[in-house]
């Protein structure tokens, strides 16, 4: 997942004219340096830092792609949370706003 998304990110973002998402803002592996953790705890912390950071990083790449290709919010559904990247998207069902977006 990491490699395939990074290949997409490095090839497609320049083609779309999108700035790269900074990996270091999302994936931080530093808790293994804490002397009071056991070896087992340090490994767990490294795994979580990488795994959770990677998912956040991949979400940021997907969000930038979604904004570029289709910056429209989803229709409201009971119990479904609005994704962070969609908070500035075009309103669902607003054809005029979409037409103006496409012209840009």
N, C-alpha and C positions, 0 to 999 in steps of 0.2 A: 504494500500500500504506500509506504514511504517513497520507495524508488519510483514507482509508476507515476505518482502525483508530482514528484519533483521533476521528472522528465517532462511531463505536461507543462508544469509551471515554467521551466527554463526555456522551452521551445515556443509555447503558445503565447505567453504573456508579452514577449517582445513583438510578436506578430500582431497582437491586438492593440499594442501601444499602452499596455498596462504596466505600472511599476511593480517590481518584485515585492512579494510579501517577505518581510525579514524573519527568517527562521529563528534567530536568536531572541526575538521578542516573545516567542511561544515555548520553545524547548530549552529548559534550564535544568542542568544536572549538576547540583552542587552540594546536596545534603550528605553525600558520602564523606565529605570532609569533616563532618562533626565527630569529634573524638568520643563523645559519650554514646554513640550508637554502636551496636554490635555489628559484626560483619554481615550477618543475615539481615539486619535492619537497614544497613547501608545499601545492600543489593536491592531490597524492596523499594527503598526511596529512589534509587536510580531508575528502576523499572517504572515507577509511578511518574517520576519527573519526565521521563522520555515518553511514556504512553499517553498521559494526559496532555502533555505539551504538543505531541504530534497530532492528536485529534483536534486540538484547538487550532493548530497551524493549518491542517488540512481543511478545516471548516472555514478559515479565513481565505484560503485559496479558492474554495468552492464559492464562498460568498462574493468575492471579487468577480469571479466568472459569471455568477448569476446576475450581479448588478450590471455587468457589461452586456450580456445577452438578453436579459429579460428582467429589468428592474421594476417589476410589478409585485405588489404584495399579494399574498394569497387571500382568498375569501375567508371571512371569519368562520371558524368552526369551534364549537363548544369544547373547551378543555385543551385546545391546541395553543401553545405559546408562540408568540411572534418571534421569529429569529432576529437576533441583534442586527444583522446586516440588512434586514428588510425594513427597518424603522424609517429609513429615508427613501424607500422605493415609491414608485408611483401608486396611486390608489387603485384598488381592484375595480375594474369596470369603467375607468375613466379614459375613454377613447381619445378625447382631445389631448389630454396630458401625454398619452402614449404617442400620438402622432407628432407632437412637438419634440418628444424625446428622440424619435426615429430621425427627424430632420437634422438633429445635432450630429 
